[in-house]
Amino acid sequence: MTPLPGVGTADGGLHRNILSLTQSFTALRSNGVRMVTIDRVLDLLAERRRRYALYYLEDCDAAVSVDDLATAVARMEADGDGVSADRRDRVAVALQHTHLPAVQQVEFVEYEPTDGTVRLTAEPPAFEAMLNVAEALEQPA
């Protein structure tokens, strides 16, 4: 596998991780482990705001409120700067009406609109790995 352009590190860390993930997926698939489709993963990760929500949810051990999720996503979008209540509310509306209904269609996302909570359950290895790679690539240098 050739190194990815612009993703070089002194020890090839990201390249080595991607190669390791590829080998792990091959082993999982050969052992009959059900994998989420690449199209589904890419669809979930296609929108920046949705990715930010998924990054946050992956770090949470329990269900979180949509308000807490909206605050976290708004902060990520603002690069950690302060976030106004108006901005947080706009993010919450977008999450509730667009992004959370989209992600709730996969079996490893539980979104309860009536309770206003959302959480990731045991996500498939392919999704978790691609989410981690996306997050690593999206981090500022």
C-alpha contacts under 8 A as a table, 3 or more apart, distances in Angstrom:
res1	aa1	res2	aa2	distance
1	M	19	L	7.33
3	P	7	V	7.30
3	P	8	G	6.86
3	P	12	G	7.76
3	P	15	H	5.93
4	L	7	V	5.43
4	L	8	G	6.97
4	L	15	H	6.97
5	P	8	G	7.09
7	V	14	L	7.12
7	V	15	H	7.61
8	G	12	G	5.81
8	G	13	G	7.91
8	G	14	L	7.50
8	G	15	H	7.49
9	T	12	G	4.79
9	T	13	G	6.20
9	T	14	L	7.39
10	A	13	G	7.72
12	G	15	H	5.28
12	G	16	R	5.93
13	G	16	R	5.12
13	G	17	N	6.16
14	L	17	N	4.96
14	L	18	I	6.17
15	H	18	I	5.19
15	H	19	L	6.22
16	R	19	L	5.10
16	R	20	S	6.10
17	N	20	S	4.99
17	N	21	L	6.09
18	I	21	L	5.01
18	I	22	T	6.17
18	I	133	V	7.83
19	L	22	T	5.11
19	L	23	Q	6.35
20	S	23	Q	5.15
20	S	24	S	6.14
21	L	24	S	4.93
21	L	25	F	6.09
21	L	129	A	7.05
22	T	25	F	5.20
22	T	26	T	6.28
23	Q	26	T	5.15
23	Q	27	A	6.31
24	S	27	A	5.09
24	S	28	L	6.11
25	F	28	L	5.03
25	F	29	R	5.98
25	F	125	P	7.76
25	F	126	A	6.99
26	T	29	R	5.23
26	T	30	S	6.15
27	A	30	S	5.16
27	A	31	N	6.27
28	L	31	N	5.11
28	L	32	G	6.50
28	L	33	V	5.34
29	R	32	G	5.20
29	R	33	V	5.41
29	R	34	R	7.08
29	R	35	M	7.21
30	S	33	V	7.54
34	R	124	P	7.77
35	M	124	P	6.23
35	M	125	P	7.13
35	M	126	A	6.30
36	V	40	R	6.83
36	V	41	V	7.03
36	V	124	P	6.34
36	V	126	A	6.40
36	V	127	F	6.69
37	T	40	R	5.26
37	T	41	V	6.43
38	I	41	V	5.09
38	I	42	L	6.06
39	D	42	L	5.21
39	D	43	D	6.01
40	R	43	D	5.04
40	R	44	L	6.22
41	V	44	L	5.16
41	V	45	L	6.22
41	V	127	F	5.94
41	V	130	M	7.58
42	L	45	L	5.03
42	L	46	A	5.79
43	D	46	A	5.16
43	D	47	E	7.96
44	L	47	E	7.16
44	L	50	R	7.07
44	L	51	R	7.38
44	L	102	A	7.67
44	L	103	V	6.57
45	L	48	R	7.13
45	L	50	R	6.63
45	L	51	R	5.30
45	L	131	L	7.54
46	A	50	R	7.70
46	A	51	R	7.49
47	E	50	R	5.26
47	E	51	R	6.25
48	R	51	R	5.05
48	R	52	Y	6.25
49	R	52	Y	5.11
49	R	53	A	6.29
49	R	73	V	6.85
49	R	77	E	7.78
49	R	99	H	7.85
50	R	53	A	5.04
50	R	54	L	6.20
50	R	95	L	7.77
50	R	99	H	5.81
50	R	100	L	7.96
51	R	54	L	5.02
51	R	55	Y	6.06
51	R	131	L	7.82
52	Y	55	Y	5.05
52	Y	56	Y	6.28
52	Y	73	V	5.72
52	Y	76	M	6.95
53	A	56	Y	5.22
53	A	57	L	6.14
53	A	69	L	6.61
53	A	70	A	7.91
53	A	72	A	7.78
53	A	73	V	5.90
54	L	57	L	4.98
54	L	58	E	5.99
54	L	131	L	7.83
55	Y	58	E	5.31
55	Y	59	D	6.74
55	Y	131	L	7.26
55	Y	135	E	7.05
56	Y	59	D	5.41
56	Y	60	C	6.72
56	Y	69	L	7.29
56	Y	72	A	7.12
56	Y	73	V	7.65
57	L	60	C	5.13
57	L	64	V	7.85
57	L	69	L	7.83
57	L	119	R	6.10
57	L	120	L	6.16
58	E	61	D	7.73
58	E	120	L	6.49
60	C	63	A	7.36
60	C	64	V	7.63
60	C	119	R	7.71
62	A	119	R	6.39
63	A	117	T	5.95
63	A	118	V	5.26
63	A	119	R	4.46
63	A	120	L	7.68
64	V	68	D	6.51
64	V	69	L	6.74
64	V	117	T	5.32
64	V	118	V	5.57
64	V	119	R	6.37
65	S	68	D	5.23
65	S	69	L	6.28
65	S	116	G	5.62
65	S	117	T	4.36
65	S	118	V	6.46
66	V	69	L	4.93
66	V	70	A	5.92
66	V	92	A	6.60
66	V	95	L	7.81
66	V	96	Q	7.63
66	V	116	G	5.49
66	V	117	T	5.58
66	V	118	V	6.77
67	D	70	A	5.03
67	D	71	T	6.19
67	D	88	R	7.91
67	D	92	A	6.40
68	D	71	T	5.12
68	D	72	A	6.25
69	L	72	A	5.13
69	L	73	V	6.11
69	L	92	A	7.80
70	A	73	V	5.12
70	A	74	A	5.95
70	A	88	R	5.79
70	A	89	D	7.43
70	A	91	V	5.54
70	A	92	A	4.88
70	A	95	L	7.29
71	T	74	A	5.15
71	T	75	R	6.20
71	T	83	V	7.61
71	T	88	R	5.51
71	T	91	V	7.90
71	T	92	A	7.99
72	A	75	R	5.16
72	A	76	M	6.31
73	V	76	M	5.04
73	V	77	E	6.19
73	V	91	V	7.41
74	A	77	E	5.08
74	A	78	A	6.18
74	A	83	V	6.51
74	A	87	R	6.95
74	A	88	R	5.81
74	A	91	V	6.43
75	R	78	A	4.97
75	R	79	D	6.11
75	R	80	G	4.81
75	R	81	D	6.24
75	R	82	G	6.79
75	R	83	V	6.18
76	M	79	D	5.00
76	M	80	G	5.63
77	E	80	G	7.52
78	A	81	D	5.36
78	A	82	G	7.37
78	A	83	V	7.21
83	V	87	R	6.39
83	V	88	R	6.66
84	S	87	R	5.21
84	S	88	R	6.30
85	A	88	R	5.07
85	A	89	D	6.06
86	D	89	D	5.10
86	D	90	R	6.28
87	R	90	R	5.16
87	R	91	V	6.30
88	R	91	V	5.12
88	R	92	A	6.14
89	D	92	A	4.96
89	D	93	V	6.23
90	R	93	V	5.20
90	R	94	A	6.31
91	V	94	A	5.12
91	V	95	L	6.11
92	A	95	L	5.06
92	A	96	Q	6.07
93	V	96	Q	5.14
93	V	97	H	6.01
94	A	97	H	5.36
94	A	98	T	5.49
94	A	99	H	6.65
95	L	98	T	5.55
95	L	99	H	4.72
95	L	100	L	5.43
96	Q	99	H	6.55
96	Q	100	L	5.60
96	Q	101	P	6.99
96	Q	113	P	7.66
97	H	100	L	6.97
97	H	101	P	6.68
98	T	101	P	5.93
98	T	102	A	6.45
99	H	102	A	5.15
99	H	103	V	6.32
100	L	103	V	5.16
100	L	104	Q	5.89
100	L	111	Y	6.78
101	P	104	Q	5.17
101	P	105	Q	6.86
101	P	111	Y	7.69
102	A	105	Q	5.86
103	V	106	V	5.99
103	V	109	V	6.38
104	Q	107	E	7.18
104	Q	108	F	7.86
104	Q	109	V	5.18
104	Q	110	E	5.97
104	Q	111	Y	5.81
105	Q	109	V	7.54
106	V	109	V	6.01
107	E	110	E	7.52
108	F	120	L	5.69
108	F	121	T	4.85
108	F	122	A	5.94
108	F	123	E	5.17
108	F	124	P	7.73
109	V	118	V	7.25
109	V	119	R	5.88
109	V	120	L	4.63
109	V	121	T	6.02
109	V	123	E	7.96
110	E	118	V	5.49
110	E	119	R	5.33
110	E	120	L	6.26
110	E	121	T	7.15
111	Y	116	G	7.62
111	Y	117	T	5.93
111	Y	118	V	4.26
111	Y	119	R	6.62
112	E	115	D	5.38
112	E	116	G	5.73
112	E	117	T	5.32
112	E	118	V	6.18
113	P	116	G	4.81
113	P	117	T	6.73
120	L	123	E	6.84
123	E	127	F	6.51
123	E	128	E	6.22
124	P	127	F	5.45
124	P	128	E	6.30
125	P	128	E	5.14
125	P	129	A	5.99
126	A	129	A	5.23
126	A	130	M	6.10
127	F	130	M	5.21
127	F	131	L	5.95
128	E	131	L	5.12
128	E	132	N	6.19
129	A	132	N	5.13
129	A	133	V	6.20
130	M	133	V	4.97
130	M	134	A	6.00
131	L	134	A	5.09
131	L	135	E	6.12
132	N	135	E	5.08
132	N	136	A	6.11
133	V	136	A	5.07
133	V	137	L	6.14
134	A	137	L	5.17
134	A	138	E	6.06
135	E	138	E	5.07
135	E	139	Q	6.28
136	A	139	Q	5.42
